[in-house]
Each structure stands twice: as C-alpha cells, then as structure tokens.
C-alpha cells in the first residue's frame, strides 16, 4: 500500500466517523479511566510483591 492509498483510506474513515453522543462519550471516558486505574493497581501490587520478596530496602 503506497502513501496515496493510505491517505485515501484515512479520508474514507474520517468521512464515515461521527462525533459520539455525550452519554456515549462519558461511558468511554469511564471505561478508559477504569482501565488506567486497574493497570496502576496491578503495577503497584507487583511492585509491593517484589519489594517484600526481596526483603525490602537495605535488607
């Protein structure tokens, strides 16, 4: 696929795309924020687990 075909494909996608309703936008925002929060919690739990497995700092 060359650059011209790629730009044409993007143009088709943008002409079909519609702005979401406020209710749909808020739902998507809640889902994204929940996902970020979940990933953060998992990262914190992994960090704490490794901290205690290794004996803590200075241990």
Secondary structure, 3 states (H helix, E strand, C coil): CCHHHHHHHHHHHHHHCCCCCHHHHHHHHHHHHHHHHHHHHHHHHHHHHHHHHCCCCCC
